[in-house]
């Protein structure tokens, strides 16, 4: 009896092992073409299961900086409220002339996260020839809106004013943000050339205009149902929509849409439960109607923070690279 049970368990184990190998091979084959979105899932639960089964490895969020990349860390660009806000810069070590720069703004519901969160992007795009940078800003536990966007604006002004020191072409800068970082990046770019959110930068009149912007699953309209009921949004803005509706409007990138917005790339997963994909669909439609150059790529079956997975990150980097080749090309 014990022998029969053992044989049955062994057979089941072998069948499952063979099935796992076949599925793993099919999954690898399906994701071998980086020009196409990776295999998606019906829900986050299926994605988590795929990860634990080894189908969806995660990116290394703390990669070593290779010798061919020069790193400048902890550069203070602003002091406010007894805080020193800093940025980091990465560039190809063999640079001999100024090059376009890509500035990354981290996410985290405006309440957590660190500028090093995008290190995988910073290093990979520096390897491809661009100068990359990442900035810190005041989180909502340190200061409420509009402090964070004021900080990002000051950081862009600082980078432009110190461009020569780091071989950056100040006229060819792109902004990339994810989630809350995308929200801040859009506000920074969409209000360029205005006094909006710039008073905290002193008398610096440097424009925050950029040549391109990448919006990765960022919130665009904070006056719709999903946003006004979101506790993170309420804490960031300092109250409920019923009490301060004008602040929700002021904090919405949609408020500042115009035909002067730079070329925009939008990336969003279709099963995002934190920031609904309708936010990006609306932005895409409105920018198209304004005549703005805009590209929109959906990742079917992928949730919020999808770029933490290797397969989706690889595809997103491919799309972003092609976009930057057109908007801020590197002349080597």
Secondary structure, DSSP 8 states (H G I E B T S, - for coil): -HHHHHHHHHHHHHHHHHHHHHHHHHHHHHT--TTS-----SSHHHHHHHHHTTSS-B--TT----TTEEEEEEEEEEEETTEEEEEEEEEETT--S-EEEEEEE--STTTS--GGGGHHHHHHHHHTT-EEEEE----TTT--TTHHHHHHHHHHHHHHHTGGGGTEEEEEEEEEEETHHHHHHHHHHHTTTSSTTTGGGTT-------SEEEEES----TTSHHHHT-HHHHHHHTS-TTT-HHHHHHT-GGGG--TT--EEEEEEETT-SSS-THHHHHHHHHHHHHT--EEEEEETT--TTGGGBHHHHHHHHHHHHHHHHHHS----
